């Protein structure tokens, strides 16, 4: 059951980041962007001295969305 929740969590984070960045990738790409964004956000937060993704909660969703926004921004630069 945990993997399904993480896929849903990644989809929500990716969708929110896509809406904020005004980019349309599709449902599967939003899920992938959200999951990778959670990793990127966790890495960025650890650099700043905070905890990264800690579970399925609002703080982790915000971290994942920030990571997904950074991921979309970097992909636009490339």
Secondary structure, DSSP 8 states (H G I E B T S, - for coil): -HHHHHHHHHHHHHHHHHHHHT----HHHHHHHHHHHHHHHHHHHHHTTS----SSSHHHHHHHHHHHHHHHHHHHH-
